[in-house]
Amino acid sequence: MTLLAVHAAGVGALPVDRPAVHADDEGFLRGRAVFETLRVYDGRPFRLEAHLERLRRSASLLGLPEPDGASLAVAGTEAIRDGGERDAVLRFLWTPGREGMGPPTGLALVSTLPPGLEELRARGLRLAVLSWAPGHRLAATKSTSYAENLAAQDEAQQRGCDDALLVSADAVVLEAPTANVWWREGNRLLTPSLEQPILAGVTRGAIWELAPEAGFIPEEGVFRLERAAGADELFLSSSVREVMPVVSLDGSPVGGGRPGDAAGALQRALRACATAA
């Protein structure tokens, strides 16, 4: 992705080719910061308020000052305008600022969409199954302490896959490093319960709402890996990649090894919802 625009909450536009965070900012020194990433459709951020609310909850869990949602929303709107792309990625970053000096830093960054998303959607993801033991406190936050998530993606790619499916030590399905996971059994859509150490995805919530209109019944619970592996189809949901079908787990095909009907129907429903006037 290419960075197009940066705005600081309450300050205004910043040069995209210059540092925007001090080297002694706690977000940089300790990874003590939170963020949100969302899609921009035709110049409009999708479910902006839900993302800002989750940013506030994440900040509270890490003991950070409460984000100024109104100032961040303005910064996001201005960054989208300055970025010049009608379809883009908007990211908010909230840090406590310089250690012992404050004030907090709030940034809105606009970037181009990752390349190749539609080609990947048509082909479907290959996932590697990785055992995962997240901390319960951080699992519910969008913290910038993302090294373990990225290491999981790197390991999956080293194994010839596109991404990872994270499971607990006793093979209970959790999530992907940057996405929630779903699978279909008949007309039922199953997804791990939020009582587990996973992130409550905003797009996950949208899929839950849209599923009945698309003819599916959403259900959450605690499910073991063999349940997902034997499903009629499997897919991920996230803000940037939207609905992304999965065609294999550890080299074994899922749902016949091709993108499924539910993933296609829900992708179309999500896109229609996001682009509605």
C-alpha positions in Angstrom: 0.0 0.0 0.0 1.1 3.5 -0.7 0.7 6.3 1.9 -1.3 9.1 0.4 -2.1 11.5 3.2 -1.5 12.0 7.0 -3.5 14.3 9.3 -2.9 14.8 13.0 -6.0 15.2 15.1 -6.3 18.9 16.2 -3.2 19.9 14.1 -3.9 19.3 10.4 -2.0 17.9 7.4 1.5 16.5 7.8 4.0 15.6 5.1 3.8 12.0 4.1 7.6 11.7 3.7 8.5 13.0 7.1 8.3 11.3 10.6 5.0 12.0 12.4 5.8 10.3 15.8 8.7 11.1 18.1 11.3 8.4 18.6 10.5 8.4 22.4 6.8 8.1 21.8 5.5 5.2 23.9 3.8 3.8 20.8 7.2 3.4 19.2 9.3 2.6 22.3 6.9 0.0 23.9 4.2 -0.7 21.3 1.8 0.9 23.8 -0.7 2.3 21.2 -3.9 1.3 19.5 -5.1 1.6 15.9 -8.1 1.0 13.6 -8.1 0.2 9.9 -11.2 0.6 7.7 -12.2 0.7 4.1 -13.2 3.9 2.3 -15.8 3.4 -0.4 -16.4 6.3 -2.9 -14.9 8.7 -0.4 -16.9 7.5 2.6 -15.4 5.5 5.5 -17.4 2.4 6.3 -18.8 2.2 9.8 -16.6 5.0 11.1 -18.4 5.3 14.4 -18.0 1.6 15.2 -14.3 1.7 14.5 -13.8 4.8 16.7 -15.8 3.2 19.5 -13.6 0.1 19.3 -10.5 2.4 19.3 -11.9 3.9 22.5 -12.4 0.5 24.1 -8.9 -0.6 23.1 -7.3 2.5 24.6 -9.2 1.9 27.8 -8.0 -1.7 28.0 -4.4 -0.5 27.6 -4.8 2.3 30.1 -4.3 5.0 27.5 -6.0 8.5 27.5 -9.4 8.4 25.9 -9.2 9.2 22.2 -10.9 12.3 20.9 -13.3 10.7 18.5 -14.5 14.0 17.1 -11.1 15.3 16.2 -10.0 11.9 14.8 -13.1 11.8 12.6 -12.3 15.3 11.2 -8.7 14.3 10.6 -9.9 11.2 8.8 -12.3 13.1 6.6 -9.6 15.6 5.7 -7.0 12.9 5.0 -9.5 11.1 2.7 -10.0 14.4 0.8 -6.2 15.1 0.6 -5.5 11.5 -0.4 -7.4 11.9 -3.6 -8.5 8.2 -3.9 -12.3 7.5 -3.7 -11.6 3.9 -2.7 -8.8 3.6 -0.1 -7.7 2.5 3.3 -8.1 4.7 6.4 -6.1 4.0 9.5 -6.3 5.7 12.9 -3.4 5.6 15.3 -3.6 6.7 19.0 -0.6 6.7 21.2 0.0 8.2 24.7 2.7 10.4 23.3 6.3 11.0 24.6 7.0 9.2 27.8 6.1 11.4 30.7 5.6 14.4 28.5 2.3 13.9 26.6 0.0 14.9 25.1 -1.4 11.9 23.2 -0.9 11.6 19.5 -3.8 10.9 17.2 -3.1 10.3 13.5 -5.3 9.5 10.4 -3.5 7.9 7.5 -4.9 7.2 4.1 -3.3 4.7 1.8 -4.1 2.9 -1.5 -5.8 -0.5 -1.3 -3.5 -3.5 -1.3 -3.0 -4.8 -4.9 -4.5 -8.1 -6.1 -7.4 -8.4 -3.7 -10.0 -9.3 -6.4 -7.6 -11.8 -8.0 -7.1 -13.4 -4.6 -10.8 -13.5 -3.9 -11.4 -15.3 -7.2 -8.7 -17.8 -6.4 -9.3 -18.3 -2.7 -6.9 -18.3 0.3 -4.6 -21.2 1.3 -4.3 -21.2 5.1 -1.7 -22.8 7.4 -3.0 -24.0 10.8 -0.9 -22.6 13.7 -1.3 -23.2 17.4 -1.9 -19.9 19.2 -1.9 -18.7 22.8 -2.9 -15.0 22.9 -3.0 -13.0 26.0 -6.7 -12.5 27.0 -6.3 -8.8 27.7 -4.6 -7.8 24.4 -6.6 -10.3 22.2 -9.7 -8.0 22.5 -7.7 -4.8 21.5 -6.3 -3.4 18.2 -2.9 -2.9 19.8 0.1 -2.0 17.7 1.9 -4.9 19.5 1.4 -6.9 16.3 4.7 -8.7 16.1 3.2 -12.2 17.0 0.4 -11.8 14.4 2.8 -10.8 11.7 5.2 -13.7 12.7 2.2 -16.0 12.2 1.6 -14.7 8.7 5.3 -15.0 7.9 5.3 -18.6 9.1 2.2 -19.4 7.0 3.9 -17.9 3.9 7.1 -19.9 4.5 4.9 -23.0 4.4 3.6 -22.0 1.0 0.3 -20.5 2.2 -1.3 -17.1 2.0 -2.3 -16.7 5.7 -2.8 -18.5 9.0 -5.7 -20.0 10.8 -5.0 -19.7 14.6 -6.2 -22.4 16.9 -5.8 -23.0 20.6 -3.6 -25.7 22.1 -6.6 -28.0 22.2 -7.5 -27.3 18.6 -10.3 -24.8 19.1 -10.7 -22.4 16.2 -9.9 -18.7 17.1 -9.3 -16.3 14.2 -6.7 -15.4 11.6 -3.9 -12.9 12.4 -5.9 -9.9 10.9 -9.3 -11.4 10.3 -12.3 -13.3 11.7 -13.1 -16.7 10.5 -16.5 -18.2 9.3 -17.6 -21.5 7.8 -20.9 -22.8 6.4 -22.7 -26.0 7.3 -25.8 -26.0 5.0 -27.5 -22.7 5.6 -25.8 -22.1 8.9 -22.8 -19.8 9.3 -20.6 -20.6 12.2 -18.0 -18.3 13.8 -16.0 -18.4 17.0 -17.6 -16.7 20.0 -16.4 -13.4 21.2 -16.1 -14.9 24.7 -12.9 -16.4 23.4 -9.6 -14.4 23.1 -10.4 -13.0 19.7 -11.1 -9.5 18.3 -14.7 -8.3 17.7 -14.3 -7.4 14.1 -16.5 -4.6 12.8 -16.8 -6.4 9.5 -17.7 -9.6 11.5 -20.6 -7.6 12.9 -21.7 -6.5 9.5 -21.6 -10.1 8.2 -23.7 -11.2 11.2 -26.3 -8.6 10.3 -26.3 -9.3 6.5 -26.3 -13.1 6.8 -30.1 -13.6 7.3 -30.9 -11.4 4.3 -28.6 -13.6 2.2 -30.4 -16.7 3.4 -28.0 -17.8 6.1 -28.3 -18.3 9.9 -25.3 -17.0 11.9 -24.3 -18.8 15.0 -21.3 -18.4 17.3 -19.7 -20.9 19.7 -16.7 -22.8 20.6 -15.7 -25.1 17.7 -12.8 -27.5 17.1 -10.7 -27.5 14.0 -12.2 -30.6 12.5 -15.5 -28.8 12.4 -14.1 -26.0 10.2 -12.0 -28.4 8.1 -15.1 -30.4 7.2 -17.3 -27.5 6.4 -19.1 -26.9 3.1 -17.0 -23.7 2.8 -14.7 -21.5 4.8 -14.0 -17.8 4.6 -12.4 -14.8 6.4 -13.8 -11.4 7.0 -11.9 -8.1 7.6 -12.3 -4.4 6.9 -9.7 -4.2 4.1 -10.1 -7.6 2.5 -13.8 -7.8 3.1 -15.1 -11.4 2.6 -12.2 -13.6 1.4 -12.9 -17.3 0.6 -10.6 -20.1 1.8 -9.9 -23.1 -0.4 -7.4 -25.2 1.7 -6.1 -25.8 5.2 -2.6 -27.2 5.5 -2.8 -28.3 1.9 -6.1 -30.2 2.2 -9.1 -28.7 0.2 -12.0 -27.2 2.1 -15.4 -27.1 0.4 -14.2 -28.8 -2.7 -11.2 -26.6 -3.0 -12.9 -23.6 -4.6 -14.6 -20.4 -3.3 -18.1 -21.0 -2.0 -21.5 -19.5 -2.6 -21.9 -18.0 0.8 -18.7 -16.1 0.5 -19.7 -14.7 -2.8 -23.2 -13.8 -1.7 -21.9 -12.1 1.5 -19.2 -10.2 -0.4 -21.8 -8.8 -2.7 -24.1 -7.9 0.2 -21.3 -6.3 2.1 -20.2 -4.2 -0.8 -23.8 -3.1 -1.5 -24.2 -2.1 2.2 -21.0 -0.2 2.1 -21.7 1.7 -1.1 -25.4 2.4 -0.5 -26.2 6.1 -0.6 
